[in-house]
Amino acid sequence: MDGTIDELKGFENHVATIAGYWLDMLYSHAKDISDKELFKLISERRTMSRMLSDYGEQKSTSISTAKR
């Protein structure tokens, strides 16, 4: 990683590709994956290895869930 504009554009393109995949999944109601795979995605567990206060201003779905 060298911090160039081209590198940043590469990251943006990669993020856009991943976001497009998940948007397609939502809009298609996950019709292109098996029920088993869908349930695996829905029930995926994420754990936090530290106290909530240790994460400071960091953001993640796990932190948001813990705060709620």
N, C-alpha and C positions, 0 to 999 in steps of 0.2 A: 504494500500500500504506500503510495507516494503523495496522496493528497491533491492530485491534480483534478481539474474540471472533468477530464475524460473519465477518470476513476469514479468520481461522484455520479456522473451520468450512467456509468455502468451499474452502480449500486441502485440508482433510481429505476433503471430498466429491470433489474432483477426483482426489486420490491414490487414494481408494477405487474410483473408476470405472476408473482405469488398472489398478489391481491386479486388479479383477474381470475385466477384459479378458484379462489374462495368465493368471489362474487358469482361466478358461473355455478358453483355448487349451491349457493343460496337460491339463485334465480331459477335453477332447474329442479329445486326441491330434492337435490341429491339423487336424481333418477339414474345417474350413471355409475353409482357405486352399489355394492351389495349391502343388504341389511346388516350383515355382520360387521362390515367395515364402518358403516354409519353409526352403529351402536358403540363401536370402539371409539370413534371420534367424539361422540356425545358424552360418553362416560369416562373419558380420559381424566386421570387424576394428576393434579400438580400439588406438590408439597413445598412448604417453606422450611428451610433448614435453620433459620434464625428467628429471633424475636421480631415482631412486627416493627417495633421502634428502630431496630437496626437497619431497616431499609430506607430510612429517611424520606426523601422526596421521590425516590424511585417509583416507577409505575409498572404495574403488570396486572393481569386478570386475577392472579392469586392474591395480590395485595389488596385490590379493590374488594374482592370477596371477603377477605379477612376483616377489613374495616367495616363492612356492612354487618 
